[in-house]
Amino acid sequence: MPTSPDTRTVLAKFDVTDADLELVREAGRHLLPQVEAFVQDWYAWLRGHEEFDTFFGDADALLAHVQAQQVRHWKGFLEARVDDAYLAARRHVGAVHGRIDLPNLIYLSGMFMSDKLLRDRLAAVEPPPERLPEMLAAVEKMIFLDTFLVLDQIHATQREAAERAAEENALLEARSEALLEQATPVTPIWEGILLLPLIGVLDSSRTQEIMTKTLSMISETRTKVFMLDISGVRTVDTAVANQLVKITQATRLMGCEAIVSGISPEIAFTMVELGVGIGQIRTTATLRDAFEIALTLVGDGARLRPDAARSRPDAGA
């Protein structure tokens, strides 16, 4: 992440010399008594823009607090002591503006108006200061410098927020994938038999994950029968039902017979109403029925896998 420039670098970039700072302080001797009136004029200008209602509305106490901060800032501005503390204060303001998502347009136009109001007040001083043109130029340099400090921090704050949001999104995606992985436990329960019990809500992304994981497991284990139990699924819509049909068709292409168990009366009725064509898919009402069919399909030589003994469907399934 880029580092913020130091005081010397900032002053050099805007060609603000010690002589310029002295000219700003000289201007301050004329303008300091007018700072509160200047701030009131600036807020009178802001009231003509929608951002005033957006950020202040009827919050009179907040408005008074911010105006007092503005008075302190412009007094510090006219004292022209640009040091690390000054830069830190302006960056703090930029961070606040960044967090409230202040539009660049209103900030830049506001700084333009600040420059205009200050220069107009300085030009109206009677009698005119001896070095008025030089003062006006020095004040303008300081306005540009001040604007950069705040705007640079606004961008930095927004960039950091975007990076944090990206990290949080990546973490959420990783957690979602982990949960999806846990929610899709394709398990070898018998030699040649895979079981996938589904619970909860099925959607397109989850059925796609089921397809990918199931086909991978069939390839790795040379499975002959795949049992998909949906007794724990509450509802099935057309898209999900069609996806389940595709899963069973894909397993058949890999030489594996698919059995969908746990078809509830509600889901059966829904699939008929939706006109979902189940073709030659084997379906059963219970997991026990599906397991008995699976044992017949794999033959008498099949045996229980030691690492999946706890998953064996029993008479109460």
C-alpha positions as CSV (number, residue, x, y, z in Angstrom):
1,M,0.0,0.0,0.0
2,P,1.4,3.4,-0.9
3,T,2.7,5.5,2.0
4,S,1.6,9.1,2.6
5,P,4.2,11.7,1.7
6,D,5.9,13.6,4.5
7,T,5.7,17.3,5.2
8,R,8.8,18.3,3.3
9,T,7.7,16.4,0.2
10,V,4.2,17.8,0.3
11,L,5.5,21.4,0.6
12,A,7.9,20.8,-2.2
13,K,5.3,19.3,-4.6
14,F,3.1,22.4,-4.2
15,D,6.1,24.8,-4.3
16,V,5.1,26.2,-0.9
17,T,8.2,28.0,0.4
18,D,8.9,29.5,3.8
19,A,8.2,32.9,2.2
20,D,4.8,31.6,1.1
21,L,4.0,30.5,4.6
22,E,5.0,33.9,6.0
23,L,2.7,35.5,3.4
24,V,-0.2,33.3,4.5
25,R,0.5,34.3,8.1
26,E,0.5,38.0,7.0
27,A,-2.8,37.4,5.3
28,G,-4.0,35.8,8.5
29,R,-3.4,39.0,10.5
30,H,-6.1,40.5,8.3
31,L,-8.4,37.5,8.1
32,L,-8.3,35.9,11.5
33,P,-10.9,38.3,12.9
34,Q,-13.2,37.4,10.0
35,V,-12.9,33.6,10.2
36,E,-16.3,33.0,11.9
37,A,-18.0,35.2,9.4
38,F,-16.2,33.4,6.6
39,V,-17.4,30.0,7.9
40,Q,-21.0,31.3,8.1
41,D,-20.7,32.5,4.5
42,W,-19.4,29.1,3.4
43,Y,-22.3,27.2,5.1
44,A,-24.8,29.7,3.6
45,W,-23.4,28.5,0.2
46,L,-23.6,24.8,1.2
47,R,-27.3,25.2,2.1
48,G,-28.0,25.7,-1.6
49,H,-26.8,22.1,-2.3
50,E,-28.5,18.8,-1.6
51,E,-25.6,17.6,0.3
52,F,-26.4,19.9,3.2
53,D,-29.7,18.1,3.8
54,T,-28.0,14.7,3.3
55,F,-25.3,15.3,5.9
56,F,-27.0,17.7,8.3
57,G,-30.7,17.9,7.7
58,D,-32.3,19.1,11.0
59,A,-29.3,18.1,13.1
60,D,-28.6,21.6,14.4
61,A,-26.2,20.3,17.1
62,L,-24.1,18.4,14.6
63,L,-24.0,21.5,12.3
64,A,-22.8,23.7,15.2
65,H,-20.2,21.2,16.1
66,V,-18.8,20.9,12.6
67,Q,-18.9,24.7,12.1
68,A,-16.8,25.1,15.3
69,Q,-14.3,22.6,13.9
70,Q,-14.2,24.5,10.7
71,V,-13.4,27.7,12.6
72,R,-10.5,26.0,14.4
73,H,-9.2,24.6,11.1
74,W,-9.2,27.9,9.2
75,K,-7.5,29.6,12.1
76,G,-4.8,26.9,12.0
77,F,-4.7,27.3,8.2
78,L,-3.9,31.0,8.5
79,E,-1.3,30.4,11.1
80,A,0.5,28.4,8.4
81,R,2.4,26.0,10.6
82,V,2.6,23.1,8.2
83,D,4.1,20.3,10.2
84,D,3.4,16.6,10.9
85,A,0.6,17.6,13.3
86,Y,-1.0,19.7,10.6
87,L,-0.8,16.9,8.0
88,A,-2.2,14.4,10.5
89,A,-5.2,16.7,11.3
90,R,-6.0,17.0,7.6
91,R,-5.7,13.3,7.1
92,H,-8.0,12.7,10.0
93,V,-10.6,14.9,8.2
94,G,-10.0,13.0,5.0
95,A,-10.6,9.7,6.8
96,V,-13.9,11.0,8.2
97,H,-15.0,12.2,4.8
98,G,-14.0,8.8,3.3
99,R,-16.0,6.9,5.9
100,I,-19.2,9.0,5.3
101,D,-18.6,8.6,1.5
102,L,-18.5,12.3,0.9
103,P,-18.7,12.9,-2.9
104,N,-15.6,14.3,-4.5
105,L,-17.7,16.8,-6.4
106,I,-19.1,18.6,-3.3
107,Y,-15.7,18.4,-1.5
108,L,-13.7,20.0,-4.4
109,S,-16.4,22.6,-5.1
110,G,-16.4,23.4,-1.4
111,M,-12.7,24.0,-1.4
112,F,-13.0,26.1,-4.5
113,M,-15.6,28.2,-2.7
114,S,-13.4,28.4,0.4
115,D,-10.6,29.8,-1.8
116,K,-12.9,32.3,-3.4
117,L,-14.4,33.5,-0.1
118,L,-11.0,33.9,1.6
119,R,-9.4,35.7,-1.4
120,D,-12.5,38.0,-1.8
121,R,-12.2,39.0,1.9
122,L,-8.5,39.5,1.6
123,A,-8.9,41.7,-1.5
124,A,-11.6,43.7,0.3
125,V,-9.2,44.7,3.2
126,E,-8.8,48.5,3.5
127,P,-6.3,49.8,3.0
128,P,-5.1,47.1,0.6
129,P,-2.1,45.2,2.1
130,E,1.2,46.1,0.5
131,R,1.9,42.6,-0.8
132,L,-1.7,41.7,-1.7
133,P,-1.0,39.8,-5.0
134,E,1.7,37.7,-3.3
135,M,-0.6,36.9,-0.4
136,L,-3.4,35.9,-2.7
137,A,-1.0,33.5,-4.5
138,A,0.3,32.0,-1.3
139,V,-3.2,31.4,0.1
140,E,-4.1,29.7,-3.1
141,K,-1.1,27.4,-2.9
142,M,-2.1,26.5,0.7
143,I,-5.7,25.8,-0.5
144,F,-4.3,23.4,-3.1
145,L,-2.1,21.7,-0.6
146,D,-4.9,21.4,2.0
147,T,-7.2,19.9,-0.7
148,F,-4.7,17.3,-1.7
149,L,-4.1,16.1,1.9
150,V,-7.8,15.5,2.5
151,L,-8.6,14.1,-0.9
152,D,-5.6,11.8,-0.8
153,Q,-6.8,10.4,2.6
154,I,-10.4,10.1,1.3
155,H,-9.1,7.8,-1.5
156,A,-6.8,5.9,0.9
157,T,-9.7,5.3,3.3
158,Q,-12.0,4.2,0.5
159,R,-9.3,1.9,-0.9
160,E,-8.8,0.3,2.5
161,A,-12.5,-0.2,2.9
162,A,-12.7,-1.8,-0.5
163,E,-9.8,-4.1,0.4
164,R,-11.4,-5.1,3.7
165,A,-14.7,-5.7,1.9
166,A,-12.9,-7.9,-0.7
167,E,-11.2,-9.9,2.1
168,E,-14.5,-10.3,3.9
169,N,-16.2,-11.5,0.7
170,A,-13.4,-13.9,0.1
171,L,-13.7,-15.2,3.6
172,L,-17.5,-15.6,3.3
173,E,-17.0,-17.4,0.0
174,A,-14.5,-19.7,1.6
175,R,-16.8,-20.4,4.5
176,S,-19.7,-21.0,2.1
177,E,-17.6,-23.4,0.1
178,A,-16.6,-25.2,3.3
179,L,-20.3,-25.4,4.5
180,L,-21.3,-26.6,1.0
181,E,-18.6,-29.2,1.2
182,Q,-19.8,-30.3,4.6
183,A,-23.4,-30.2,3.4
184,T,-22.6,-32.5,0.4
185,P,-21.1,-35.7,2.2
186,V,-20.8,-38.2,-0.6
187,T,-19.8,-41.3,1.4
188,P,-18.8,-44.8,0.3
189,I,-20.9,-47.0,2.6
190,W,-20.5,-50.4,0.9
191,E,-18.1,-51.7,-1.7
192,G,-19.4,-50.3,-4.9
193,I,-22.1,-48.1,-3.2
194,L,-22.0,-44.3,-2.6
195,L,-24.5,-42.5,-0.4
196,L,-25.4,-38.8,-0.5
197,P,-28.0,-37.8,2.1
198,L,-29.3,-34.3,1.4
199,I,-30.8,-32.0,4.1
200,G,-32.2,-28.6,3.9
201,V,-32.7,-26.4,0.9
202,L,-31.6,-27.3,-2.6
203,D,-30.7,-24.6,-5.1
204,S,-28.9,-24.5,-8.4
205,S,-25.5,-23.8,-7.0
206,R,-25.8,-26.7,-4.5
207,T,-27.0,-29.2,-7.1
208,Q,-24.1,-28.2,-9.3
209,E,-21.7,-28.9,-6.5
210,I,-23.5,-32.3,-6.0
211,M,-23.0,-33.1,-9.7
212,T,-19.3,-32.2,-9.6
213,K,-18.5,-34.0,-6.3
214,T,-20.5,-37.1,-7.1
215,L,-19.0,-37.7,-10.6
216,S,-15.5,-37.2,-9.1
217,M,-16.2,-39.8,-6.3
218,I,-17.6,-42.3,-8.8
219,S,-14.5,-42.0,-10.9
220,E,-12.2,-42.4,-7.9
221,T,-14.0,-45.3,-6.3
222,R,-15.4,-47.1,-9.4
223,T,-18.8,-47.0,-7.8
224,K,-21.6,-49.2,-9.3
225,V,-24.5,-47.7,-7.4
226,F,-25.1,-44.1,-6.3
227,M,-27.9,-43.5,-3.7
228,L,-29.2,-40.0,-3.5
229,D,-31.5,-39.6,-0.5
230,I,-33.6,-36.5,-0.4
231,S,-35.8,-37.3,2.5
232,G,-34.4,-34.3,4.4
233,V,-35.2,-31.9,1.5
234,R,-38.2,-29.7,2.1
235,T,-39.1,-28.6,-1.4
236,V,-38.0,-29.2,-5.0
237,D,-38.7,-26.8,-7.8
238,T,-38.5,-27.4,-11.5
239,A,-34.9,-26.2,-11.9
240,V,-33.7,-28.4,-9.1
241,A,-35.7,-31.4,-10.1
242,N,-34.3,-31.2,-13.7
243,Q,-30.8,-30.9,-12.2
244,L,-31.4,-34.0,-10.2
245,V,-32.4,-35.8,-13.3
246,K,-29.2,-34.7,-15.0
247,I,-27.2,-35.9,-12.1
248,T,-28.6,-39.4,-12.4
249,Q,-28.2,-39.4,-16.2
250,A,-24.6,-38.3,-15.8
251,T,-23.9,-41.1,-13.3
252,R,-25.3,-43.7,-15.7
253,L,-23.0,-42.4,-18.5
254,M,-20.1,-43.4,-16.1
255,G,-21.5,-46.9,-15.7
256,C,-23.1,-46.2,-12.3
257,E,-26.7,-46.8,-11.5
258,A,-28.5,-44.0,-9.6
259,I,-31.3,-44.5,-7.1
260,V,-33.1,-41.5,-5.7
261,S,-34.7,-42.3,-2.3
262,G,-36.8,-40.4,0.2
263,I,-39.4,-39.2,-2.3
264,S,-42.1,-37.7,-0.1
265,P,-45.7,-37.5,-1.2
266,E,-45.4,-33.7,-1.4
267,I,-42.3,-33.8,-3.6
268,A,-43.7,-36.6,-5.8
269,F,-46.9,-34.5,-6.3
270,T,-44.8,-31.4,-7.0
271,M,-42.7,-33.2,-9.6
272,V,-45.8,-34.5,-11.3
273,E,-47.5,-31.1,-11.3
274,L,-44.3,-29.5,-12.7
275,G,-44.2,-32.1,-15.4
276,V,-40.6,-33.1,-14.6
277,G,-39.7,-36.1,-16.8
278,I,-37.9,-38.6,-14.6
279,G,-37.4,-41.1,-17.4
280,Q,-35.7,-44.4,-16.3
281,I,-34.6,-43.0,-12.9
282,R,-35.0,-45.5,-10.0
283,T,-36.8,-44.0,-7.1
284,T,-37.8,-45.3,-3.7
285,A,-39.8,-44.0,-0.8
286,T,-37.2,-45.0,1.8
287,L,-33.5,-45.2,2.1
288,R,-33.9,-48.9,3.2
289,D,-35.6,-49.8,0.0
290,A,-32.8,-48.0,-2.0
291,F,-30.1,-49.9,-0.1
292,E,-31.7,-53.3,-0.7
293,I,-31.8,-52.5,-4.5
294,A,-28.2,-51.3,-4.3
295,L,-27.1,-54.6,-2.7
296,T,-28.8,-56.5,-5.4
297,L,-27.2,-54.5,-8.1
298,V,-23.6,-54.8,-6.8
299,G,-24.0,-58.6,-6.3
300,D,-23.4,-61.0,-3.5
301,G,-19.6,-60.3,-3.4
302,A,-20.1,-56.8,-2.0
303,R,-18.9,-56.1,1.5
304,L,-19.2,-53.3,4.0
305,R,-16.4,-50.7,4.0
306,P,-14.6,-50.7,7.4
307,D,-14.3,-46.9,7.4
308,A,-18.0,-46.4,6.7
309,A,-19.5,-49.0,9.1
310,R,-21.2,-46.3,11.1
311,S,-23.0,-45.1,8.0
312,R,-24.7,-48.4,7.2
313,P,-28.5,-48.0,6.8
314,D,-30.2,-50.2,9.3
315,A,-33.7,-51.5,9.7
316,G,-34.9,-48.2,11.1
317,A,-33.7,-46.2,8.1
